[in-house]
Amino acid sequence: MENAGRRDITSQAEETSAVELSHNLTTVTTEIKAYQSIGGQAIFEIGRRLKWVKENDLAHGEYMKWLKESVNMNPTTAQRFVKIASELPNRYSSTDLGWKALYEIATMPPEERDNPQQLDSGETKKPDEMTVRELRETKRKLAAAYSENMANQTLLTQADKKAQKLQDQVTKLQRDPEIKQVEVEPADYQDTKADLKAANEKIADLQKLVDDAVDDHNQRLAYELELEKAKADQEEIKADLNDLEVKRQNMLKQNAQIREVQKMVKSINELLDNFAVLRNRLDTTMLPDESSLVQGLTEMADKLIENGQVLHDDLAHPYHV
């Protein structure tokens, strides 16, 4: 039954993805809360509505305040929901992946999102089969491979330019008029040989400079890559801390609500005890008909019945956002 419900939600999301959203902030807020209670496939619909509110300024310049007070979501999480809805096609909405895994896929290069990847464990998985940790591992590998490829391309370009420059110098030396006269002027031929030897030594020195530059570049690249990894880990930790803070605030609100209800329950029980004493001692035949006291007691009894029924219904069918 649960899977059938999810398929229905996915089907509805695909049918309504092109439907214009409401410009009424209250309506959009209510829709987001409804999708929050569903979870799973509703991630795309939540991200779509968050983007709609921000782009159309439905919160009148108070987007962050609206996120916190009306939707109960921190800005980092909201931004990631929007990224998921903007980057991933609707077919991902039929998966059981959480928003964190979907965000990792949404921030991968588009051409790699469907490609199988080999993990450190030796397994080969597609991104939509991976855990959040495996997705982050894969992204780091892809980023390292991309950086290495770009660095190699840069080095090859530099080496080609230097090699061409050296070749031009050798060609120039070979075309020197004095070299062409070697057969008729042996002395100049010896001088030319000395010049060529010096040129070869210069080429060797330049090659050493190229090799040293390559080594230095690789060291800098490795250092910068480590910095990027550390920065990415810090961002993830910060996002997780924000989520934990939201949960902590919700628990504090819940505890305060429980304490308040407990006090009220105690007061109501005392009132009901007094009401029972009144009921046992009251002889209604002694009260004059149509008197204000009878009317007051009747209204009080009606309110107890009405409020008691409402409380009973609320407890039987609680509403959770």
Protein Blocks (a to p, Z undefined) as FASTA:
>chain_A
ZZmmmmmmmmmmmmmmmpccdfbfklmmmmmmmmmmngmmlmmmmmmmmmmmmmnomngo
plmmmmmmmnopafklmmmmmmmmmmpcfklmmpcbdfklmmmmmmpcfklmmgccddfk
opacdfklpcfklmmmmmmmmmmmmmmmmmmmmmmmmmmmmmmmmmmmmmmmmmpmklmm
mmmmmmlmmmmmmmmmmmmmmmmmmmmmmmmmmmmmmmmmmmmmmmmmmmmmmmmmmmmm
mmmmmmmmmmmmmmmmmmmmmmmmmmmmmmmmmmmmmmmmpcfklpcehiaklmmmmmmm
mmmmmmmmmmmmmmmmccdZZ
